[in-house]
């Protein structure tokens, strides 16, 4: 995952749900992607 992709994921997650920013420092790319996918699909379902 590129740095820009990671930055975009973190920005989206932090806008949609309250998460301690320090937590992102300890997440692997796989962890972050899993949280992003869960958050994105949940947010998408609400929008429909």
N, C-alpha and C positions, 0 to 999 in steps of 0.2 A: 504494500500500500504506500502510495506517495505521501509526502508531508502535507500536500494541499488537500488530498482526499481525507486524511485524518483530521485536519483542521476543519474542513467543511462538516464532517460528521459530528465533531464536538460542538460546533456552533449550533447545528440543528438540534441536537439532543438538549443542549442547555437552554435553548429557547422554548422547547416544547414541554420539558419536565424538569422539576427542580433536582439538580444533582450537584453535589459538592465538587467544585472544579479540581480539587486536589486528587479526587478519585481517578480522574483521567490519566494522571501521571503514572499510576501503577497498573493501568490496563494494557494488555497486549493488543496487537492489532486485531486478533481473533475475538477477544473480549469486546473491544469497541465495536466491531462489526456486528456482533450478536446483539448488543444493546441498541445499536442504530437500527437494525432490521426490525427488532421488536417494537421500538418506538415509532418507526416510520409506518409500519403496517397498522399499528393501533391507531395512529393519527389519521391515516388514510381511511380507515373504517368509519371513524367518527365523522369525517368530512363528507362521506357519502350519505 
